[in-house]
Amino acid sequence: MSTPDTAKPKKAKDPHTQPVDSHGHGHHDDHGAGHGTVTSYVIGFILSVILTAIPFALTMMHVLPVATLIPTIVAIGVVQILVHLYFFLHMNASSGQIWNNAAFVFTVLIVGILVVGSLWVMYHLNTNMMPGMMPSVG
């Protein structure tokens, strides 16, 4: 007949004795969120300043006609949004960012529907409610 092994009682883990990383914080699960480095934040900041200064300079120096200036400013604004998403919000094509990217695409879709729908309604109200088209009262 065999004798049961005497098990040693296990010591409970103390949450305050976790290993400390180089930043002085205990290890934790960051759920796939990437943290940027100082270099990436500086690059993002410099690009943001440049992408803000270009439309400002184009507008103040009257370099382009208005018909070209407005699309140029919009295009630079879109590029600046992408810079912010990549360098500050750390959204990229990595597998850990799938849910963040899906939520972002859904948000853009909803905002797009709201903006386009509002413009469509306002345009049709404006064209269908011209002063000469209103019925005259009695």
Rosetta constraint file for C-alpha pairs under 8 A:
AtomPair CA 13 CA 17 HARMONIC 7.86 0.50
AtomPair CA 14 CA 18 HARMONIC 7.75 0.50
AtomPair CA 18 CA 26 HARMONIC 5.81 0.50
AtomPair CA 18 CA 27 HARMONIC 6.85 0.50
AtomPair CA 19 CA 26 HARMONIC 5.91 0.50
AtomPair CA 19 CA 27 HARMONIC 6.51 0.50
AtomPair CA 20 CA 24 HARMONIC 5.75 0.50
AtomPair CA 20 CA 25 HARMONIC 5.57 0.50
AtomPair CA 20 CA 26 HARMONIC 4.64 0.50
AtomPair CA 20 CA 27 HARMONIC 6.41 0.50
AtomPair CA 21 CA 25 HARMONIC 5.79 0.50
AtomPair CA 21 CA 26 HARMONIC 6.24 0.50
AtomPair CA 21 CA 27 HARMONIC 6.56 0.50
AtomPair CA 30 CA 34 HARMONIC 7.95 0.50
AtomPair CA 31 CA 96 HARMONIC 7.59 0.50
AtomPair CA 32 CA 96 HARMONIC 4.66 0.50
AtomPair CA 32 CA 97 HARMONIC 6.81 0.50
AtomPair CA 33 CA 90 HARMONIC 7.65 0.50
AtomPair CA 33 CA 96 HARMONIC 6.93 0.50
AtomPair CA 33 CA 97 HARMONIC 7.20 0.50
AtomPair CA 34 CA 90 HARMONIC 6.27 0.50
AtomPair CA 35 CA 90 HARMONIC 7.18 0.50
AtomPair CA 36 CA 40 HARMONIC 5.98 0.50
AtomPair CA 36 CA 41 HARMONIC 6.66 0.50
AtomPair CA 36 CA 87 HARMONIC 7.36 0.50
AtomPair CA 36 CA 88 HARMONIC 7.59 0.50
AtomPair CA 36 CA 90 HARMONIC 7.16 0.50
AtomPair CA 37 CA 41 HARMONIC 6.39 0.50
AtomPair CA 38 CA 42 HARMONIC 6.15 0.50
AtomPair CA 39 CA 43 HARMONIC 6.14 0.50
AtomPair CA 40 CA 44 HARMONIC 6.08 0.50
AtomPair CA 40 CA 87 HARMONIC 6.23 0.50
AtomPair CA 41 CA 45 HARMONIC 6.05 0.50
AtomPair CA 41 CA 87 HARMONIC 6.23 0.50
AtomPair CA 41 CA 88 HARMONIC 6.75 0.50
AtomPair CA 42 CA 46 HARMONIC 6.11 0.50
AtomPair CA 43 CA 47 HARMONIC 6.14 0.50
AtomPair CA 43 CA 87 HARMONIC 7.80 0.50
AtomPair CA 44 CA 48 HARMONIC 6.05 0.50
AtomPair CA 44 CA 83 HARMONIC 6.47 0.50
AtomPair CA 44 CA 84 HARMONIC 6.97 0.50
AtomPair CA 44 CA 87 HARMONIC 5.26 0.50
AtomPair CA 44 CA 88 HARMONIC 7.07 0.50
AtomPair CA 45 CA 49 HARMONIC 6.21 0.50
AtomPair CA 46 CA 50 HARMONIC 6.21 0.50
AtomPair CA 47 CA 51 HARMONIC 5.97 0.50
AtomPair CA 47 CA 80 HARMONIC 7.86 0.50
AtomPair CA 47 CA 83 HARMONIC 7.37 0.50
AtomPair CA 48 CA 52 HARMONIC 6.08 0.50
AtomPair CA 48 CA 80 HARMONIC 6.25 0.50
AtomPair CA 48 CA 83 HARMONIC 7.20 0.50
AtomPair CA 48 CA 84 HARMONIC 7.65 0.50
AtomPair CA 49 CA 53 HARMONIC 6.06 0.50
AtomPair CA 50 CA 54 HARMONIC 6.16 0.50
AtomPair CA 51 CA 55 HARMONIC 7.19 0.50
AtomPair CA 51 CA 76 HARMONIC 6.43 0.50
AtomPair CA 51 CA 77 HARMONIC 7.55 0.50
AtomPair CA 51 CA 79 HARMONIC 7.90 0.50
AtomPair CA 51 CA 80 HARMONIC 6.18 0.50
AtomPair CA 52 CA 56 HARMONIC 6.54 0.50
AtomPair CA 53 CA 57 HARMONIC 5.97 0.50
AtomPair CA 54 CA 58 HARMONIC 6.11 0.50
AtomPair CA 55 CA 59 HARMONIC 6.03 0.50
AtomPair CA 55 CA 72 HARMONIC 7.77 0.50
AtomPair CA 55 CA 73 HARMONIC 5.61 0.50
AtomPair CA 55 CA 76 HARMONIC 7.46 0.50
AtomPair CA 56 CA 60 HARMONIC 6.10 0.50
AtomPair CA 57 CA 61 HARMONIC 5.89 0.50
AtomPair CA 58 CA 62 HARMONIC 5.95 0.50
AtomPair CA 58 CA 63 HARMONIC 5.54 0.50
AtomPair CA 58 CA 64 HARMONIC 6.85 0.50
AtomPair CA 58 CA 69 HARMONIC 7.52 0.50
AtomPair CA 59 CA 63 HARMONIC 7.14 0.50
AtomPair CA 59 CA 64 HARMONIC 7.83 0.50
AtomPair CA 59 CA 69 HARMONIC 7.47 0.50
AtomPair CA 64 CA 68 HARMONIC 6.14 0.50
AtomPair CA 64 CA 69 HARMONIC 5.50 0.50
AtomPair CA 65 CA 69 HARMONIC 5.89 0.50
AtomPair CA 66 CA 70 HARMONIC 6.08 0.50
AtomPair CA 67 CA 71 HARMONIC 7.38 0.50
AtomPair CA 68 CA 72 HARMONIC 6.25 0.50
AtomPair CA 69 CA 73 HARMONIC 6.13 0.50
AtomPair CA 70 CA 74 HARMONIC 6.23 0.50
AtomPair CA 71 CA 75 HARMONIC 6.07 0.50
AtomPair CA 72 CA 76 HARMONIC 6.18 0.50
AtomPair CA 73 CA 77 HARMONIC 6.04 0.50
AtomPair CA 74 CA 78 HARMONIC 6.27 0.50
AtomPair CA 75 CA 79 HARMONIC 6.38 0.50
AtomPair CA 76 CA 80 HARMONIC 6.13 0.50
AtomPair CA 77 CA 81 HARMONIC 6.23 0.50
AtomPair CA 78 CA 82 HARMONIC 6.40 0.50
AtomPair CA 79 CA 83 HARMONIC 6.26 0.50
AtomPair CA 80 CA 84 HARMONIC 6.23 0.50
AtomPair CA 81 CA 85 HARMONIC 6.18 0.50
AtomPair CA 82 CA 86 HARMONIC 6.15 0.50
AtomPair CA 83 CA 87 HARMONIC 5.86 0.50
AtomPair CA 83 CA 88 HARMONIC 7.77 0.50
AtomPair CA 84 CA 88 HARMONIC 5.20 0.50
AtomPair CA 84 CA 89 HARMONIC 6.52 0.50
AtomPair CA 85 CA 89 HARMONIC 4.85 0.50
AtomPair CA 85 CA 90 HARMONIC 6.14 0.50
AtomPair CA 85 CA 91 HARMONIC 5.60 0.50
AtomPair CA 86 CA 90 HARMONIC 4.74 0.50
AtomPair CA 86 CA 91 HARMONIC 5.08 0.50
AtomPair CA 86 CA 92 HARMONIC 6.32 0.50
AtomPair CA 87 CA 91 HARMONIC 7.87 0.50
AtomPair CA 91 CA 97 HARMONIC 6.43 0.50
AtomPair CA 91 CA 100 HARMONIC 7.29 0.50
AtomPair CA 91 CA 101 HARMONIC 6.86 0.50
AtomPair CA 92 CA 97 HARMONIC 6.57 0.50
AtomPair CA 92 CA 101 HARMONIC 7.86 0.50
AtomPair CA 93 CA 97 HARMONIC 6.65 0.50
AtomPair CA 93 CA 98 HARMONIC 7.49 0.50
AtomPair CA 94 CA 98 HARMONIC 7.20 0.50
AtomPair CA 97 CA 101 HARMONIC 5.98 0.50
AtomPair CA 98 CA 102 HARMONIC 6.04 0.50
AtomPair CA 99 CA 103 HARMONIC 6.06 0.50
AtomPair CA 100 CA 104 HARMONIC 6.14 0.50
AtomPair CA 101 CA 105 HARMONIC 6.11 0.50
AtomPair CA 102 CA 106 HARMONIC 6.13 0.50
AtomPair CA 103 CA 107 HARMONIC 6.12 0.50
AtomPair CA 104 CA 108 HARMONIC 6.17 0.50
AtomPair CA 105 CA 109 HARMONIC 6.09 0.50
AtomPair CA 106 CA 110 HARMONIC 6.23 0.50
AtomPair CA 107 CA 111 HARMONIC 6.11 0.50
AtomPair CA 108 CA 112 HARMONIC 5.89 0.50
AtomPair CA 109 CA 113 HARMONIC 6.18 0.50
AtomPair CA 110 CA 114 HARMONIC 6.23 0.50
AtomPair CA 111 CA 115 HARMONIC 6.10 0.50
AtomPair CA 112 CA 116 HARMONIC 5.92 0.50
AtomPair CA 113 CA 117 HARMONIC 5.68 0.50
AtomPair CA 114 CA 118 HARMONIC 5.93 0.50
AtomPair CA 115 CA 119 HARMONIC 6.16 0.50
AtomPair CA 116 CA 120 HARMONIC 6.03 0.50
AtomPair CA 117 CA 121 HARMONIC 6.14 0.50
AtomPair CA 118 CA 122 HARMONIC 6.11 0.50
AtomPair CA 119 CA 123 HARMONIC 5.99 0.50
AtomPair CA 120 CA 124 HARMONIC 6.22 0.50
AtomPair CA 121 CA 125 HARMONIC 6.03 0.50
AtomPair CA 122 CA 126 HARMONIC 6.02 0.50
AtomPair CA 123 CA 127 HARMONIC 6.24 0.50
AtomPair CA 124 CA 128 HARMONIC 5.81 0.50
AtomPair CA 125 CA 129 HARMONIC 5.74 0.50
AtomPair CA 126 CA 130 HARMONIC 6.52 0.50
AtomPair CA 128 CA 133 HARMONIC 7.52 0.50
AtomPair CA 129 CA 133 HARMONIC 6.44 0.50
AtomPair CA 129 CA 134 HARMONIC 6.70 0.50
AtomPair CA 130 CA 134 HARMONIC 6.94 0.50
